[in-house]
Amino acid sequence: MICEQCGTENPPGALFCQKCGRQFEVQQEVPASVYSQQHKLFRCANDKVLGGVCSGLAVYSNLDVSLVRLLAILLFFASGTSLFIAYIIAWIIIPEAECIGE
């Protein structure tokens, strides 16, 4: 950690600069495992109507589940069977997991 005031390199996790005594801002680090779990795409097992694809997309993109489902229905009618085939493929290849914080 390098002090912005005097440029001295300090050991990682130091609270104060060893040379000038300036206090460093404490930054909480998010563990990599938590970050990677939050940003993976899953089908939601605990909030599904058909396969959980729409609810998983809603959690992944931080949108309302009802909005994603409504968009999927509207796109289904607009695109014909291509969205239905894409939904079935997503249902097969996207892993299922318990979604938290819907």
Summary of the structure (lengths in Angstrom):
residues: 102
radius of gyration: 22.6
end to end distance: 37.5
largest distance: 68.5
contacts: 236
relative contact order: 0.15
helix: 42%
strand: 8%
